[in-house]
Amino acid sequence: MLKLAHQQPLAIGNVRAIYQHPLHADLLIKIVRAEAIARRWDAPGRWLKRLPRARHYGGFVRELKEYICIQARSPHGAAPIARMTGIVETDMGLGLVCEKVIATDGHMAPSLHSIYLRNGGATDWSDAALQAFLDELLRYNVIVGDLHPGNIIYGSDSRGGPHLLLVDGFGEKNVVPRNTMSRWLNRRNTLRLFRRLRRDLARPTSTWGPPVRDA
């Protein structure tokens, strides 16, 4: 069992915290935060959230399944989602292990949210990078459940870069898995979410909240 409780997380999101893997410098571990479990799953009146057998690990199951499905159909491809390596037991519960995506300075890659806040809006590369990101999502038929600037990072991994990668919010969420059953429906859903993302990015950054992914 890996010991993480004594570590400071590299980043904290609404549901998960991200830790450096203590044995591998090129890997990260995602942990479901105890506060999120208490708020979303264990709170009174949240019985629907407790029905799935995986409970608060449902997101891990969904993302691992989507990653495996993409690898099964395109084993030598480079779909724009973070590369995952499996599940590990820690002193904070199960952790989802993924490859660390790094910025040019060697630190963990920043989110698109953070980049836009830092630059006051779009950069000279962002439009081209966003279009390439969308093209690859469609090419590999990635099922996207949530697409917002905090879930997208810009950096390099073992497959190259720098490029935009989706690190959270992928996999089928619908009870009736329509995006799984129909590539056309999935494409339409991805384009809809991407248009919403572009609208969000076009808003003045002065109206944005602070990034929740970046340490």
N, C-alpha and C positions, 0 to 999 in steps of 0.2 A: 504494500500500500504506500502510495506517495504522500509525503507530508507537504501540505500547501498552506495550512492555517497560519503558519508563522510568516508567510510571505505577504508583501504588499502586491495587490493586483496591478497589472500593467494598465488595465482599463476596466471601467465599470459601466455596464449598461442597465437598462430598466429591469431585466430579468437575469442576466448572466454577468459574471466577472471573468476576466481573462488573466491567466497566470502564466509565467514562464515555466516551461517544463524543467524540473530540477535536474534531469539527466541528459537532456538534449537541447542544445542551444538553438537549434533551428525549428523547434516545436513549441506550440502553445497549448494550454489546457483551458477549456471553457467549463465553468462551474455554474450551476443554477444557484442563484443567491438565496440564502435562507429567508431573507426578508420578502423576496418575491414569492417563495413557496407559501409563506404565511399569509400573504396578501391575496394571491391569486388562486391557491388551491385549498388551503386549510381554513380560510375564513368562513364563518357561518353564511349559509345561503349559496355557497359555491359548489354545490354537490354535482352539478353537471361537469365541472372541471375534473372531479374525482372519478368519473365513470371510466375513462380510458384506463386500461391496465398499466400503461407506462406512466400515468399521472404527469408529474412535472418534467419527466424525461421524454415526453412525447415529441418535443422539438428535436431532440437528438435522433430519435427513431426516424422522423420525417426527413431530416437532412442527410443522415447516413443512407437511407433508402434511395433518395434522389441521386446522391453521389454514386452509389453502386449501379443504379440504372444507367446513368450516363456513361460510366466506365464500361458497362456491359455492351453498349452499342457503339462507343467510340473509345476503345482502350488506349489508343495512341493520340487522342485529341487533347485539346487544352481548353475545355469549357471554362468560362469566366467565373468559377466559384472556387473558394478556398479548398486546397487539397487536404483531405482528411485521412488519418491513419488508424482510427479506431477509438475504443473506449478504455479508460483506465480507472481503477479504484483509487480514491484519495481519502484523506481524513475529512473532507468536506462533501463527500458523496461521489457519485460517478462523474467523471470528466470526459468531455469530448476532445480528442487530440487532433490538432490540425497543424499544418505547416505555417511557420511564421513568414509573413510577407513583410519585406523590409523596404524602407525608404533609402534614398541615396546616401544618407548619413549613417546607415547601418542600424538605425532604431526601427521599432515597429512602425509599419506604414500608417499614415494618417487616414482618417475617413474623408470622404468627399465633403461632408458637412464641415469638418475642421478646416479643410483647404479653402473652401469658399469664404468662411468667416475670416480666415487669416488674410486673404487677398481682397476682401470686400466684393466678391463676386467671381465671375468666370475668369479663367486663366487663358493663356494663349494656346494651351493644348487641350483644354477640357472638352470643347465641342467635338473634335476629332476622336478623342478617347471615348466619349460617351457613345458616339455612333459606332465605333468598333466594338464597344461593350454590348450594345444592342444587337449588332450583327451576329456576335458569337452566342448570345443567349438564344437567338432564333435558330442559328445553325445547329446547335447541339440540343435544341428542344428542351431547354432548362425550364422546369416548372417553377415559376416565381410566385411566392405567396405575399411577399412584402418587399417593396422597392422604395427605399428612401435614402437620403444622403448619409445617414449614420450607418447604414448597412453595407456601404460600398467603400472600399479602400483603394488607394493608388500606390502601387509599389511593385517589387519584383519578388518572384519565388523561383523554385527550381525549374519552372517551365519558361522562364524568361521575364521580360518586362523592361521598363515599368508599364503597367496596364491596370485597368480597373477590374476589381474582383468583388463578387458578392460573397460576404462572409456570414450572413445570417438571412433568414427569411426565404429560403428556397425549399421546395418540396410541396406535395399536394396537401392542401388543408381542407378541401371540400369533403363533406360526408359522402356525396355522390362524386366520385373522382373523374369529373368531366374533362379536366385538363390532361389526365393520364390517358383517357380513352380516345381523345381527339387532338391530333397535332394542330388542326385548324383552330379549335377553340383555345388551345394553349397559346398559340401565336397571337390571337386576338386579345387574350388576357394580358400577355406580356406587353403588347403595344399600348394597351390602355394604361397599365401601370407606368410605362415609360413616359407617356404623355403627361401623366400626373407628376412624375419626377421632374420633368423639364419645367413644368409650371412652378413647382416648388423652388427649383433652382433659380428661376427668373425673378422671384420675389426679392426685394431689398434685403440684404443680409442683416440690416439693423432690426428687422422683425423676427429674426431667428433666435431660438434659445441657444444655450451653450451646448456644445457637443457632449454626448453621453458616452461615446466609445473611447475617446482618447484620454490617456492618462495625463 
